[in-house]
């Protein structure tokens, strides 16, 4: 009877998103071809690549760093994996592949000593390896979005493209204009007047001092519409550490748990938002710090006239959509796992941000509806909920509702449950099952 009581009294919780079918992004590339299923470029740390590192700001090939993480940026990998789960093709490139000039001011060259040209990387091709292997490029693989995660050194950041490809940037060092000095990368994005060299922009990495929450100031923007907020208009962006996440760190080594907010201080006398910028979120622990903002295509930029080497020199408006994103991968000296520390809703916001940047029409975020629990016989229960045909679902269970909200506490009870537009249900046999007291249902991409 105890088994029946525990299951019959199960509390079903729901997290996640149910969305309608959304329009595909579409851009016209430089060849005049409309691309609807292009590639998302994630620029990663140049120092992970032994060749391109030689032209970067790094003095160290990351494979030589005994403290790790070596020739990978875990946050960039997680970002690409999440986008792949949502159906997008991802191409990860060292920042220096998208530079004409190396970090020392000379001509950037490929591994055959030819002058490097970033354009083929944007247009469905590449550099020396493609030419040497007679690999046929394809304009249908043109980039539709460039994500600058900030996993690299600030001196290696990618200058804005002139191809009309939207940009999401998590690197604080290039958010501003050149008022306080021209960055060595010439990669200013002109979200803010001042900033950059004057240290009005920064990464904030202390989970206690800086906190885990974003205060939403524009909940009606398409990216944020429907995102559940607490009574203080906040959403938790970063999670707490997993119970074992730091358990096996080597003494004096880098912590596996790392947060990093991409901040611009907009208090009086500091950074000045560009005329066309819309602020979506501020750091809850210090609301002077803007951590999430967007500029729509045609929106006014900050002053672009101080750096003649920037591709947007003398521009007054943004050629495409741009996003100042709240996560920075803390490239130099970090474990580069900030993206991995996002909450589930933080990941939802990231995917919605990418969709908005690429021009997809977003439906408001909708949590799952009421979960109905009914007992079927003495050893089965049935869960029912309102679903959508665009998602599969899984059921997770735990006996400790106050425990961590991750895999260490919630075990998978059932998965690969097909969705439908309307009621979805699953029967669970608990005759030999653990004594789960709580269940939750999650949609999966």
C-alpha positions in Angstrom: 0.0 0.0 0.0 2.9 2.4 0.6 4.0 2.0 -3.0 0.5 2.9 -4.2 0.2 5.8 -1.9 3.5 7.4 -3.0 2.8 7.2 -6.7 -0.9 8.0 -6.4 0.1 11.2 -4.5 2.8 12.1 -7.0 3.3 15.8 -7.7 3.9 16.4 -11.4 5.9 19.4 -12.2 6.5 20.9 -15.6 9.4 23.0 -17.0 10.3 23.9 -20.5 8.7 25.4 -23.5 5.9 24.6 -25.9 6.1 26.6 -29.1 4.3 26.8 -32.4 6.2 26.1 -35.6 8.3 29.1 -36.2 9.3 30.7 -39.5 12.8 29.9 -40.8 15.4 32.6 -40.9 16.3 33.9 -44.4 19.1 36.1 -45.5 20.4 37.1 -48.9 24.1 36.4 -49.2 26.6 38.3 -51.2 25.8 36.2 -54.3 22.2 37.4 -54.1 21.0 33.9 -53.1 18.4 33.6 -50.4 19.7 31.2 -47.7 17.1 29.6 -45.4 19.2 26.8 -43.8 22.6 28.3 -43.5 25.4 27.8 -40.9 25.9 29.4 -37.5 29.5 30.4 -37.0 30.8 30.2 -33.4 34.1 32.0 -33.1 36.3 30.2 -30.6 39.6 30.8 -28.9 42.4 31.1 -31.4 44.9 29.7 -28.9 43.2 26.2 -29.2 44.7 26.0 -32.7 48.5 25.5 -32.9 48.8 27.3 -36.3 46.4 30.2 -36.0 47.7 30.9 -32.4 51.0 32.2 -34.0 49.1 35.1 -35.4 47.0 35.8 -32.3 47.5 37.7 -29.0 48.2 34.4 -27.1 51.7 33.5 -25.9 50.6 30.0 -25.3 49.1 27.2 -27.3 46.2 25.9 -25.1 47.4 22.3 -25.5 50.5 23.3 -23.5 48.4 24.5 -20.5 48.6 21.7 -18.0 45.7 23.1 -16.0 43.3 22.7 -18.9 41.0 22.7 -20.6 43.4 22.4 -23.5 42.3 22.6 -27.2 38.6 23.0 -26.5 36.4 25.6 -25.1 33.7 23.6 -23.3 31.2 26.5 -23.3 31.5 26.8 -27.1 31.1 23.1 -27.5 28.0 23.1 -25.3 26.6 26.1 -27.3 27.1 24.2 -30.5 25.6 21.1 -29.1 22.5 22.9 -28.0 22.0 24.6 -31.4 22.5 21.2 -33.1 19.8 19.7 -30.9 17.5 22.5 -32.2 18.3 21.6 -35.8 21.0 24.2 -36.8 24.3 23.5 -38.5 27.2 24.9 -36.5 30.7 25.7 -37.7 33.3 26.5 -35.0 36.2 28.7 -36.2 39.3 30.2 -34.4 38.8 34.0 -34.4 42.0 34.6 -36.5 40.4 32.8 -39.5 38.1 35.8 -39.8 40.9 38.4 -39.8 42.8 40.1 -42.6 45.5 41.3 -40.2 47.3 39.4 -37.5 47.6 40.6 -34.0 51.0 42.2 -34.7 49.6 44.4 -37.4 50.9 42.4 -40.4 49.1 40.4 -43.0 47.3 37.4 -41.7 48.3 34.3 -43.7 47.0 30.7 -43.9 49.1 27.6 -43.4 50.3 27.7 -47.1 51.5 31.3 -46.5 48.8 32.8 -48.7 47.1 36.0 -47.5 44.1 35.1 -45.4 40.7 36.0 -46.7 37.7 35.8 -44.3 35.1 36.1 -47.0 35.0 32.4 -48.1 34.4 31.4 -44.5 31.3 33.5 -44.5 30.2 32.3 -47.9 30.2 28.6 -47.6 33.8 27.8 -48.3 37.1 28.2 -46.4 40.9 28.6 -46.8 43.9 26.6 -47.8 42.6 23.2 -46.8 39.6 23.6 -49.1 41.7 24.7 -52.0 44.3 21.9 -51.5 41.7 19.2 -51.3 39.6 20.5 -54.2 36.7 20.6 -51.9 33.7 22.2 -53.6 32.3 25.1 -51.7 28.6 25.7 -51.5 26.9 29.1 -51.2 24.0 27.3 -49.5 26.4 26.8 -46.5 26.7 30.6 -46.1 26.7 31.9 -42.6 23.4 33.1 -41.1 24.7 34.1 -37.7 28.1 34.8 -36.0 28.4 34.2 -32.3 31.4 35.7 -30.6 31.4 33.8 -27.3 34.4 35.6 -25.7 36.3 32.4 -25.2 39.4 34.0 -26.8 41.6 36.9 -25.9 40.1 40.3 -26.4 42.8 41.2 -28.9 41.6 38.4 -31.2 37.9 39.3 -31.4 36.4 39.3 -34.8 35.7 42.6 -36.6 32.0 43.1 -37.6 31.3 41.5 -41.0 30.1 43.5 -44.0 28.0 40.5 -45.3 24.8 41.5 -43.4 25.2 38.5 -41.1 23.7 39.0 -37.6 26.1 39.1 -34.6 25.7 37.9 -31.0 28.6 39.0 -28.8 29.5 37.9 -25.3 32.9 39.7 -25.3 32.9 42.9 -23.2 36.1 44.3 -24.7 34.4 45.2 -28.1 31.0 46.3 -27.0 31.8 50.0 -27.0 33.1 52.5 -29.5 36.7 53.8 -29.7 36.3 56.9 -27.4 38.7 55.5 -24.9 41.1 54.0 -27.4 41.1 51.7 -30.4 41.2 48.0 -29.5 44.0 46.0 -31.2 41.4 43.8 -32.9 39.5 46.7 -34.5 36.4 44.7 -33.6 34.3 47.4 -31.9 30.6 46.8 -32.3 29.3 50.2 -31.1 26.6 49.2 -28.7 27.8 51.9 -26.3 29.6 55.2 -26.4 32.8 54.9 -24.4 33.5 51.5 -22.8 36.3 49.2 -23.9 39.6 50.7 -22.9 38.1 52.9 -20.1 37.0 49.7 -18.4 33.3 50.7 -18.5 32.8 47.1 -19.7 33.9 44.0 -17.8 33.2 40.4 -17.0 31.8 39.7 -13.6 32.5 36.2 -12.3 31.7 36.0 -8.6 28.5 34.0 -8.0 28.1 35.4 -4.5 28.9 39.1 -5.1 27.6 39.3 -8.7 24.8 36.8 -8.3 22.9 34.5 -10.6 20.0 36.6 -11.6 19.1 39.0 -14.5 16.5 41.7 -14.0 14.3 41.9 -17.0 13.4 45.5 -18.0 11.7 44.8 -21.4 9.5 41.7 -20.9 7.5 42.4 -24.0 10.5 42.1 -26.4 10.0 39.0 -28.6 13.0 37.2 -27.0 11.7 37.7 -23.5 7.9 37.6 -24.1 6.4 35.0 -21.8 9.6 34.1 -19.9 8.4 33.5 -16.3 9.8 36.1 -13.9 9.8 36.3 -10.1 8.2 39.0 -8.0 11.2 41.2 -8.6 11.1 40.8 -12.4 14.1 38.6 -12.3 15.0 35.3 -14.1 17.8 33.0 -12.9 20.4 32.8 -15.7 23.1 30.8 -14.0 22.6 27.7 -11.9 24.2 26.7 -8.6 27.1 24.2 -8.8 26.3 20.6 -9.2 27.1 18.6 -6.0 30.2 16.9 -7.5 31.1 19.6 -10.1 34.2 20.8 -8.2 34.9 17.5 -6.3 37.8 16.3 -8.4 39.5 19.6 -9.3 43.3 19.3 -9.0 44.7 21.4 -6.1 45.2 25.0 -7.3 43.6 24.1 -10.6 40.7 25.7 -12.4 37.2 25.2 -11.1 34.7 23.4 -13.3 32.0 25.7 -12.1 32.3 29.2 -13.6 29.9 32.0 -14.3 30.8 35.1 -16.3 28.4 38.1 -16.9 29.1 40.3 -19.9 28.7 43.8 -18.4 28.6 47.4 -19.5 28.4 50.0 -16.7 25.8 52.5 -17.8 25.8 54.6 -14.6 26.3 58.3 -14.9 29.4 59.3 -16.8 30.1 55.7 -17.9 28.9 53.8 -21.0 26.2 55.5 -23.0 23.7 53.2 -24.9 23.7 53.7 -28.7 20.6 55.5 -30.0 19.2 52.3 -31.5 19.9 50.0 -28.6 17.2 48.3 -26.6 18.1 47.1 -23.1 16.5 43.8 -22.2 18.2 43.0 -18.9 20.4 44.3 -16.2 22.5 42.5 -13.5 20.2 42.1 -10.5 23.0 42.7 -8.0 23.9 46.0 -9.7 21.3 47.3 -12.1 23.8 49.9 -13.5 25.3 47.0 -15.3 23.6 46.2 -18.6 24.1 42.6 -19.4 21.6 42.0 -22.3 20.7 44.4 -25.1 19.9 44.3 -28.8 20.1 46.6 -31.8 17.8 45.9 -34.7 18.8 46.3 -38.3 18.9 50.1 -39.0 19.2 51.0 -35.4 21.6 53.9 -34.5 25.1 53.0 -33.5 27.5 54.7 -31.2 30.3 56.8 -32.8 32.1 54.8 -35.5 34.5 57.5 -36.7 37.5 57.0 -34.4 38.8 53.8 -36.0 39.4 53.9 -39.7 40.4 50.2 -39.7 37.1 49.0 -38.4 34.9 47.6 -41.2 32.0 49.8 -40.0 34.0 53.0 -40.0 31.6 56.0 -40.6 28.5 53.8 -40.3 25.6 55.4 -38.5 23.2 52.5 -38.3 23.5 48.7 -37.8 23.5 46.7 -41.1 21.8 43.8 -39.4 20.5 42.6 -36.0 23.1 42.6 -33.1 22.9 41.2 -29.6 25.0 42.0 -26.5 24.6 38.6 -24.8 24.9 38.1 -21.1 27.4 35.2 -21.1 31.1 35.6 -21.6 33.3 32.5 -21.8 36.1 34.2 -19.8 38.7 33.1 -22.3 42.1 34.1 -20.9 43.0 31.8 -18.0 39.5 30.5 -17.4 38.0 27.0 -17.6 35.6 28.4 -20.2 32.6 26.7 -18.9 30.3 29.6 -18.3 27.7 28.5 -20.9 27.6 25.1 -19.2 26.5 26.8 -16.0 23.3 28.2 -17.6 19.9 27.2 -16.1 17.4 25.5 -18.3 15.6 28.8 -18.8 18.9 30.5 -19.6 19.4 28.0 -22.4 15.9 28.7 -23.7 16.6 32.4 -23.8 19.9 31.7 -25.7 18.0 29.7 -28.4 15.3 32.4 -28.6 18.1 35.0 -28.9 19.6 33.2 -31.9 16.3 32.8 -33.6 15.5 36.5 -33.1 18.9 37.6 -34.4 18.4 35.5 -37.6 15.0 37.0 -38.1 12.8 34.1 -37.2 9.3 35.0 -35.9 9.0 34.0 -32.2 5.9 32.8 -30.5 5.7 33.8 -26.8 7.3 31.4 -24.5 4.7 29.1 -23.0 5.3 26.7 -20.0 3.7 23.4 -20.2 0.1 23.4 -19.1 -1.4 21.6 -16.1 -0.1 18.0 -15.7 -2.9 15.6 -14.9 -2.1 12.5 -12.8 -4.5 9.5 -12.6 -4.0 6.0 -11.3 -4.6 3.1 -13.6 -5.0 -0.1 -11.7 -2.9 -0.9 -8.7 0.6 -0.7 -10.3 0.3 2.0 -13.0 -0.4 5.8 -13.2 -1.0 7.9 -16.2 0.3 11.4 -16.8 -1.4 13.6 -19.3 -0.6 17.1 -20.5 -1.3 19.5 -23.4 1.6 19.1 -25.9 2.7 20.0 -29.4 3.7 17.9 -32.4 7.0 19.8 -32.7 8.5 18.3 -29.5 9.3 15.0 -27.9 9.0 14.7 -24.1 10.6 12.9 -21.2 9.6 12.2 -17.7 12.0 12.7 -14.8 11.5 11.6 -11.2 13.0 12.3 -7.8 12.3 11.7 -4.1 14.0 14.9 -3.0 12.2 18.0 -4.3 14.6 20.3 -2.4 17.6 18.7 -4.1 19.5 20.1 -7.1 17.5 20.7 -10.2 19.8 18.6 -12.4 20.7 15.1 -13.5 22.3 14.4 -10.1 18.9 14.5 -8.4 16.3 14.0 -11.2 16.5 10.6 -12.9 15.0 9.8 -16.3 11.9 7.7 -15.9 10.7 7.7 -19.5 11.9 9.4 -22.7 11.3 9.7 -26.5 7.6 10.3 -25.9 6.2 11.6 -29.2 4.3 14.9 -29.0 1.0 15.8 -30.6 -1.0 19.0 -31.0 -3.3 18.4 -28.0 -3.3 15.9 -25.1 -0.2 13.7 -24.7 -0.1 10.9 -22.2 2.1 8.2 -20.9 1.5 5.2 -18.6 4.1 4.4 -16.0 4.4 1.0 -14.3 5.7 1.4 -10.8 5.6 -2.2 -9.6 9.4 -2.5 -9.5 10.3 1.2 -9.7 12.0 3.4 -7.1 9.8 5.3 -4.7 9.7 8.5 -6.7 7.5 11.1 -5.0 7.8 13.8 -7.6 7.7 13.8 -11.4 8.3 16.4 -13.9 7.8 16.5 -17.7 10.3 18.2 -20.1 10.1 18.8 -23.8 13.2 18.1 -25.8 14.2 19.6 -29.1 
